[in-house]
């Protein structure tokens, strides 16, 4: 399928970010804007199939947190089962990591779990990085240089930077190639002055709600392998799909139920797969997730972010996150891989869902 800028590109205005005042919003990504899980996965798998045709011997896919975690997993699905998928993270947990900076971001450091990375690299002809959008390539050069410094055997590998949208200038394309990085994408755009596009847009901040305890139903769920530490693509796909099929069967929602599925920050792929399973079962489903990105609100017809709420993070209660473009649904299923500390975030999200008129709320801790 051929995708155009009408399909994949909306422009929003960031708040509290002096490095980059705009955000390119992909309405099919299931991040900031609710969308059919099947449509979202179709886009992601289109990129995956293209990459597999070009790089059939690649066995290491690295997704960038937080917005490309699901894209990377869906791309890895399209490779043989022994392909390893791992995504970067900003969360804290024990282990050895390679750290690098992310340009233009409100979170300037990402980490790549380093244990077993030497083995993964040795088994892959190419190393494929996955992002939602590539603008300058500086983040990619940063991590490529860090990998070469800490794992010298990666120096001889072909690096591939793949994204949904690529708007890297010719000059920066040359810099990437000089660093040993080829680029691939679904949609190539000119670099463009998006600072100018959003300059005169008047925006308001997402709303902070006063929260109390809200009713929700906790759902039992087996543990899903952790893609932050590396998973085999085939095992990961099967595990997530089987778990979500079991959840849907046990939940027993009415036929053609109206369902909203919400992931939390880096936990996007399991939520989107749950949405796909629900759609296959006949439900009407929209899916998106909470995010660290603070985006301005504007109700204008052509502006993509029309409402938003501030939430405590499910992973760190003192961290602020956001959910955008909520609307009323009969059923909501929240999917999170937070191990603890999610109570305040869950209460905040439930408050926002109830304010917009949503019905029964379920919490699936994966």
Secondary structure as the mmCIF struct_conf table of DSSP 4:
data_model
#
loop_
_struct_conf.conf_type_id
_struct_conf.id
_struct_conf.beg_label_comp_id
_struct_conf.beg_label_asym_id
_struct_conf.beg_label_seq_id
_struct_conf.end_label_comp_id
_struct_conf.end_label_asym_id
_struct_conf.end_label_seq_id
HELX_RH_AL_P HELX_RH_AL_P1 UNK A 5 UNK A 8
STRN STRN1 UNK A 10 UNK A 13
STRN STRN2 UNK A 14 UNK A 14
BEND BEND1 UNK A 15 UNK A 16
BEND BEND2 UNK A 18 UNK A 19
STRN STRN3 UNK A 22 UNK A 25
TURN_TY1_P TURN_TY1_P1 UNK A 27 UNK A 28
BEND BEND3 UNK A 29 UNK A 33
STRN STRN4 UNK A 35 UNK A 35
HELX_RH_AL_P HELX_RH_AL_P2 UNK A 37 UNK A 54
TURN_TY1_P TURN_TY1_P2 UNK A 56 UNK A 57
STRN STRN5 UNK A 60 UNK A 63
HELX_LH_PP_P HELX_LH_PP_P1 UNK A 64 UNK A 64
TURN_TY1_P TURN_TY1_P3 UNK A 65 UNK A 68
HELX_RH_AL_P HELX_RH_AL_P3 UNK A 69 UNK A 77
TURN_TY1_P TURN_TY1_P4 UNK A 78 UNK A 78
BEND BEND4 UNK A 79 UNK A 79
TURN_TY1_P TURN_TY1_P5 UNK A 81 UNK A 82
STRN STRN6 UNK A 84 UNK A 87
STRN STRN7 UNK A 89 UNK A 89
BEND BEND5 UNK A 91 UNK A 91
BEND BEND6 UNK A 94 UNK A 95
STRN STRN8 UNK A 97 UNK A 101
TURN_TY1_P TURN_TY1_P6 UNK A 103 UNK A 104
BEND BEND7 UNK A 106 UNK A 107
STRN STRN9 UNK A 109 UNK A 113
TURN_TY1_P TURN_TY1_P7 UNK A 115 UNK A 116
HELX_RH_AL_P HELX_RH_AL_P4 UNK A 117 UNK A 122
TURN_TY1_P TURN_TY1_P8 UNK A 123 UNK A 123
BEND BEND8 UNK A 125 UNK A 125
STRN STRN10 UNK A 126 UNK A 134
BEND BEND9 UNK A 135 UNK A 136
HELX_RH_AL_P HELX_RH_AL_P5 UNK A 138 UNK A 150
HELX_RH_3T_P HELX_RH_3T_P1 UNK A 152 UNK A 156
BEND BEND10 UNK A 157 UNK A 157
STRN STRN11 UNK A 158 UNK A 166
HELX_RH_AL_P HELX_RH_AL_P6 UNK A 170 UNK A 178
TURN_TY1_P TURN_TY1_P9 UNK A 179 UNK A 180
STRN STRN12 UNK A 181 UNK A 188
HELX_RH_AL_P HELX_RH_AL_P7 UNK A 194 UNK A 198
TURN_TY1_P TURN_TY1_P10 UNK A 199 UNK A 200
STRN STRN13 UNK A 204 UNK A 204
HELX_LH_PP_P HELX_LH_PP_P2 UNK A 205 UNK A 206
STRN STRN14 UNK A 207 UNK A 208
HELX_LH_PP_P HELX_LH_PP_P3 UNK A 209 UNK A 210
STRN STRN15 UNK A 217 UNK A 219
HELX_LH_PP_P HELX_LH_PP_P4 UNK A 222 UNK A 225
TURN_TY1_P TURN_TY1_P11 UNK A 227 UNK A 228
BEND BEND11 UNK A 229 UNK A 229
STRN STRN16 UNK A 231 UNK A 232
HELX_RH_AL_P HELX_RH_AL_P8 UNK A 233 UNK A 251
HELX_LH_PP_P HELX_LH_PP_P5 UNK A 253 UNK A 254
TURN_TY1_P TURN_TY1_P12 UNK A 255 UNK A 256
STRN STRN17 UNK A 258 UNK A 264
TURN_TY1_P TURN_TY1_P13 UNK A 265 UNK A 266
STRN STRN18 UNK A 267 UNK A 267
HELX_RH_AL_P HELX_RH_AL_P9 UNK A 269 UNK A 280
TURN_TY1_P TURN_TY1_P14 UNK A 281 UNK A 282
STRN STRN19 UNK A 284 UNK A 290
STRN STRN20 UNK A 291 UNK A 291
BEND BEND12 UNK A 292 UNK A 292
STRN STRN21 UNK A 295 UNK A 295
STRN STRN22 UNK A 297 UNK A 297
TURN_TY1_P TURN_TY1_P15 UNK A 301 UNK A 302
BEND BEND13 UNK A 304 UNK A 304
STRN STRN23 UNK A 308 UNK A 312
BEND BEND14 UNK A 314 UNK A 315
TURN_TY1_P TURN_TY1_P16 UNK A 317 UNK A 318
BEND BEND15 UNK A 319 UNK A 319
STRN STRN24 UNK A 320 UNK A 324
BEND BEND16 UNK A 330 UNK A 330
STRN STRN25 UNK A 331 UNK A 336
BEND BEND17 UNK A 340 UNK A 340
HELX_RH_AL_P HELX_RH_AL_P10 UNK A 343 UNK A 355
TURN_TY1_P TURN_TY1_P17 UNK A 356 UNK A 357
STRN STRN26 UNK A 360 UNK A 365
#
